[in-house]
């Protein structure tokens, strides 16, 4: 991956960054990073916005444009949309729901087999992230100060399908909850389709009730 592509990848996976922050990550000079960013801006792949800081001049942060995000493929979006349209036309919403459930069951089986009997929640989440990353979601795990985990997906390879039928998103949330088990509570913290730059799921350990405890 060349430097220009590395910069686009960092903007995709890390969100808006200054030229200096990108330079530090890539071992470049600030001027060198800025040249790559300006070239990406001229190509329509990146843009900048000036954000007011508490002290001093506004900070110039760079982020991807829609065309920049499109550099990361979404698994043949046009074909996916055609198939969804055809399923709806032939079998109605009920048929489409059956398709989603079948995909849900297949994913759940794969994730369960990979996670196995891992006793620690952090280990289960890490394995799930590896599975999702292999599927093209650019997934990673972040640890919050309160002990919760954040399963982050920096890219959605089925975004076109999810925009057409948001039950795909509902299905994935349900699968995550089941494969991580009753010792975890999973909720969506960020949603690409709601305007966020990524999807993220907050995962909180849940203490199982002991015998005699009220539930």
N, C-alpha and C positions, 0 to 999 in steps of 0.2 A: 504494500500500500504506500503510495507516494505521499509527500507532505501535504499536498492540497487535499487529498482524500482523507488523510488522518485528521485534518482540521474539521472537515465536514462530519466525520464520524464522532469527534469529540462534541461538536455542537449538537449532534443528534442524541448522544448518550448522556451528556452532562448539562445540556441546556445552555442558555445564554452565558457567554464568557467574554471577558475583555481580551484584547490582543496580548497583554502581558501575561494573563493567566494561561492562555493557549501556548505562548512562548515558553513559559516555565514547564508546562507539561511535555512539550516536544523538544526541549533543549535548543530553542531558537532564540534569536534576538527579538526584541519587541518589534523592531522595524521589519524583520523578515516575516514574522507572523502577520503584521499589518498588510504587507504586500500580498500575501496569499489571500487574506480576507477581502481586500479591495478587488482582487481578480475574481473571487467568487461572487462579489457584489455585482461586478460588471456582467458576469455570466448569468445573473438572476438567481443564484443559488443561496445567497446570504444577504442579510440586511443588518443595519445597525440602529440602535436607539440609545439616546443619551439619558441616563438615569441619574437623578439628583442624589448626591451623597450628603451625609450630615455636615461634612467639612470639605471645603475646596471645590474644585471644578466638577461638573457632572462626569460620571464614568460612562464611557462608550462601550456598550455591550453588543456583541454580535450574536445573531441567531439565524436559523435556517428559514428560508422562504418556503412556500408551498412546493416550488420546483425543487428546492434542496431536499425536502422530505421525500419527494418522489424519486430521488436517486436511490432510495432504499426500497427494493421491490416488494410488492404486495401479493405475490403468488397468483399471477395471471388474473388480475381483477376483472377484466372484461368477460373472460370465460366464466368466472364464478358468478357474476351478476346474471349472465345468460342462463346458467343452470338454475339459479334461484327463481328467476322469472318463469322458466319452463316448468319447474316443480309446482309452483303456485298455480299455473294455468292448467296443468294436468290433474293435480291432486288436491289443490286448495291449501288453505292454511294448515289443515290437519296433516296433510302430507308433508309439508315443510317442517312441521313440528316433529314428525316421526324421523325425518332426516337429521334434525338437530339432536334428538335423543340418541340416535344411533351413533353419531359422532361423539357425543358426550360419554357414552358407555365405552367406546373404544379408547378414548383418551384416558378415562379413569382407570381402565385395566392397565394401560401402559405405565401410568404414573404409579399405581399401586405396586406393580412388579419392580419398578426401579427403586421406590422408597423402601419396600420390604418392611422389616420390623424395627426400623431405626427408632431407638427409644427417645432420643432428644428431638425436641421440636425444631431447633436450629438446623439439625442435620436433615430433617425431613424437608424443611423449606429450601435448604441449599440444593438438595437433590431435585426438587421440583423446579427450581430456577435453572438448573443445568438442562433439564428436559425441555423447558420452554425456550431456552436459548438455542438449543439444537433445532427447534422448530422455526427459528427465525424471529423470535420476539426480542432479541437483544436483552435478555433478562439478567437481573442481578439482585442481590439481597443487600439491604442497608439496615443497620442496627440503630434504633432510636435510643435516646437517653433514658426513656422510661421502661426499657426492657422489651418493647415490642419490636417486631421485625417488619420491614417493608419490602415486599416482593415487587420489584420495579420492572416494567416492560417498556423499553425505550422505543420499540417499534411494534407495529401491529401488521403482520403479514396478511391478515384476513380483514383489514379495515373496510374494504369495499363491501364485503359480505355483511359485516357488522352494521354498517350504515344502512344497508337495505333491510336488515332484520336484526334488531337489537337483542333478540332471544339468544343469539350466539354469545353475547356478553353475559347475559343472565346464566346461561349454561356453564360457562367457564367458572364463574364465581361459585356456583353450586359444586362443581367438581373439586375445586380447591378445598372447600370446606370439608368435603367427605374424605379426600385422600389424606389431609393433614390430621384428621381424627377429632374426637370430642375434646381433646386437650388443647384445642386452639379455636379462637374466634377469628373469622376472616371477614373483613369488610372492605369495600372499594373506597380508597382514599382519593384517587385521582382517576379521571376518565377522559380518554382522548376524544370521545364523541361529545363530551360536554365542554370542550374547549381547552382542556389541559394539553400539555405537550407530550404526555405519556399516560400510560395506565399504571396504577400502583395499588397494591392491596396491603392493608395494615393487618398484621397477624399478631394476636395477643394471646399469651398462655392463659388457659382457663384451669382453675383448680377444680378437680373432680370432687363432688360432694361425698363426704364420708357417711358411713352407716349412721342413721339417727339424725343427720343434718336435715334441715328443712330445705326443700327445693322449690 
